[in-house]
């Protein structure tokens, strides 16, 4: 993964790419990189905005149809499928997709993975979509079977019981 830093040099935008070992990108390439970053951010925002349109949709086991309800992976599958991003239909398969991201650096559109309701069984059994960016309180949208937050809901990670079930964050979108 590249760490790109933009700065002005003689009134020209220059992009420094740490992954390319001190390589300065041309101003034209820097502009292309900037456009790619803006497009990626727009896609992430669109995914989150679309997911939020399903708030309140009931939970329904083994379902991925907004007219009936969603289970957790049915919800993420349905949302990402709308944007032509192929995801597994079962939450247990999410552990092997995408690129791992730390919780501190997760971004809108990343996938947050948890165990099922039995946190001692350390296999992925629940998934949600991150709706916050680094520096913000970590929040995610998901379809929950909990009696307290039934159906598609938004959860503040640190104000919930989810930290003990946390398995990781993965990104299937361009960084």
PyMOL commands that set and color helices and strands:
alter all, ss='L'
color gray80, all
select helices_A, chain A and resi 18-20+27-52+72-82+91-96+103-105+157-159+162-165
alter helices_A, ss='H'
color red, helices_A
select strands_A, chain A and resi 4-9+12-17+23-25+64-65+69-70+99-101+111-115+124-130+139-144+151-156+166-171
alter strands_A, ss='S'
color yellow, strands_A
deselect
rebuild
show_as cartoon
